[in-house]
């Protein structure tokens, strides 16, 4: 269990969250900004669903309703908004003022980091960016594995099996035109959907394969003009560059007839 989960479990067990927040907010005259990092780990506590729901209601009370503070919920996974709404019975996202999808470090900046700060050769750096995008942690793990395993190193050993199995789940689903959506995401890095309730977007988000984004959110790497050009408000992006490559790999392994039948 992660540190974040332990902290929240301690808070919920030893001190009611409403009393804790009220005591804290009552101790300062200036409305503070509270940042809760890796909140997605807290959501994984199934046995705490009711406590989590009440905690989310409390956050709405002290922010939107009473303006006593501002709260930023941070997560390292694209499935976070989906899981957050699931716990809150679909009523939390409408209370969120802004949604920022930071994504990964842009390729140009990542190339500079790898070559100038880490001392990596330009060719190897290009391969790393192609495999891991701007995911610094994955790149760091890959460097260690490459150092120890040398010629036995395999790029996908860094990614973990869940990326592959989660894409498999999405592709095997009976959702209409799922493979077609995944193909566009792999090819372009973005695909439009009808709305947030699009079945393909929901299952892709549920398994952290896709992230649902919209024109009201700040999405690094997706220009506002993308929505205007396609006359849409909602779309999906791959959860990461690595996920984008896994999607492409899985689609390319399908027999052409099977792939075609999935999109008919």
N, C-alpha and C positions, 0 to 999 in steps of 0.2 A: 504494500500500500504506500502511495506517495506521501511526501511531506505535507502537501496541501490537504489531502484527505484526512491525515492525522490531526492537523490543526483544526479543520472544520468539525471533525468528530469530537474533539476536545471541547470546542466552543458549544456545540449543540448538547453535549452531555453535561457539562458543568455549569453552563450559564445560558439561559434562554436568549436567543439571538435578538429579540426585540429589546430586552433589558440591556444587553451588551451595547447595541447600537445607540440606544437612547442615552445611556450613560456617557458614551464616547462623544456623541453630538452635543450633549449638554455641557461638556467640558471645554468647548471652544466657541468663540464668538464669530469666527469666520467659517462659513460653510466649506468643509474640506472636500477633497476629491479622493475617493477610496478606490484603489486598484486591486482587483482580485485576479491574480494570475493563475493560469492553468485551471480555470473553473470547471473545465470538462472532466477533470479527474473526480471532482466532487459529485458530478452527475452520474458517475458510474456506480455509486452506492445505491443499489436497488432498494435495500431495506430502509433507506433514508428518504424515499421519494416524497412522503408527506411533509417531512421537515424541510426538504429542499423547496417544495412548492410554497410553504409558508414563508420561508426565507426570501423567495423571489417576490412574494406579495409585500413583504416588509420593505424591500428595496424600492418598489414602486411608491410606497407610502412616503418614504423619507426623501425621495427624489422628485418625481413628477407631481405628487399631490401636495407636499409641504415645502419643497425646495430647500431642505435642510442640508443637502449635500449632493454631490455628483458621484456616480458609480461607474467604473469601467470594468467590464467583465472580459478577460482575455483568455484565449484558447489557442492551442497549437494545431487544431484540426478543423477542417471545413464542415464536418458534421455537427459542430457545436450548435449552430442556430436550430437545426432540426431537433437535436436532443433536448435543447432548452425548451422549445415549444412543446415537445412531447411530455416533459415533466410538468409543465405549466398548463397542460390541457389546451394548448394552442392559443393561449391568451397573453403570452409575454412579449412576443415580437412587436406587437402594436404599441407597446409602451417604450420601446427602445428608440431614442432620439436619432442616433447615428449608428451605422454599421460600417466598419472599416475592414476590408480584406487586404492585409498587408502582403500576403503572398511571400515570394522568395526574393532574395537579392537579385537585382537585374543582372543579366549576363555580362555586361561591360564592367560593372563594379566587381562581380564575382571573379572575372578574369584577372582584374588588377589585384584582388586579394590573393588569389592563388599564385600568381607569378611574382608579384613584388613583395608581398608580405610573407608568403609561405615558401618562396623560392622554387616554385614548380616550373618546369619547362612549358613553353607555350603549347606544344602539341598535346602533352598530357593534360594540361589545364583545359584545353578545348574538349578533350574526351570526358573529363570529369564534369564539365558543364553540360555536355550532351546527355550524360547519364543521370546526374544528380541536380541539375539546374543550379539554383541559388540556395540550396539547402546546406548551410554551413556544417551542421552537425553530421549529416550523412557524408559529406566530403571529408570531414575529420576522421570519421570511422574508416572510410575507404583508404585514406592515407596510411593509417595504422595497419590495416589488413594487407595492403599492398607491400608495405615494408617487411612484414613477417612472412607472408605467403609467396611473395615474388611471382614467379611464372604460374603458380597454382591459384593466383588471385582470380576471383570471378566477380564482376561488377554487381551482379544481382544478389550476391551474398550479403550486401549491406542493407538491402531493402526489406528483407523479411518476407516470409511466405504469405502474410496476411494481404499484402497488396495484390498478389496473384489470385488468391482464393476469393477476395472480395470482388474483383473484376469478374471472376467466373460466376459468382452468385448473380451479379447484375446481368450478365450475358445469358444465363440460363433461365432468367425470370420470364414470365409470360407477358410482360409489359410490351405493348405494341411499339414497334420501331425503336427499341432500346439500342440495338446494335447500330442502327443508323445514327442515333445521337452520339454514341460513343465514337463512331468513325469520324464524325465532324469535330468532336472535341480533340481527338488524337491528331487530326490533320490541321486544324486551325487554332486550337487552344481555347475555343469558345464556341458555344452553340446556343441558339435561342430556344426558349420554351414558352408555352402559352402563358403560364402563371406559376406561382409558388407551389400550387397543388398538382402540377404535372406529375403523373405517376413515375415517369422516368427520372425526373429530378429528385423525387422523394426517395426512391430506392438507391439512387446514386449517392445521395447525401447521407442516407442511413448507414451505408457501408463505407463512408468516407472515401468514395471514389471520385465524386464530383462535389463541387461547392456551388450552391445557388447564390447568384448575385443579381442585383437589379440596378436600375438607372439612378436610384436615390442613394446608393451606397458608393463609398470611395473604394474603388477596386484597382489596386496597382497592376498595371499591365493591360487593362481593358479601358481604352479611351471612351469618353462619353459619346463620341461620334459613332461608335459601334452600335449603340442602341438607336440613335437617330437614323443611321443609314438603313437599318433593317426594320425600323418602325416597330420596335418592341420595347418592353420594360423589364423583362426578366430573361436571364440566361444561366448557363452553367459553365464552369471552368474545371479543369482537372485539379484534383487536390494538390498535386505537385507535378513538377517536370518528370520525376521518376514514374509517377502514376500515369502520366500521359504516354510514356514509353511502354509501360506494361500493357496499357489498353491497346496500343498499336501492335505490340507483339502478339497479344491474344487474338486480335482480329485477323492478323496475317496468318495465323495457324489454322483458321477455319477454312474448310473446303469451300470453294467459290459457290457451289450450289447451296450449301448450308447457309452461307452468309446471305446469299440472295433471298432465300426463303424466309429468313428472319426479318427482312426489311419489306417484304411484300404485304 
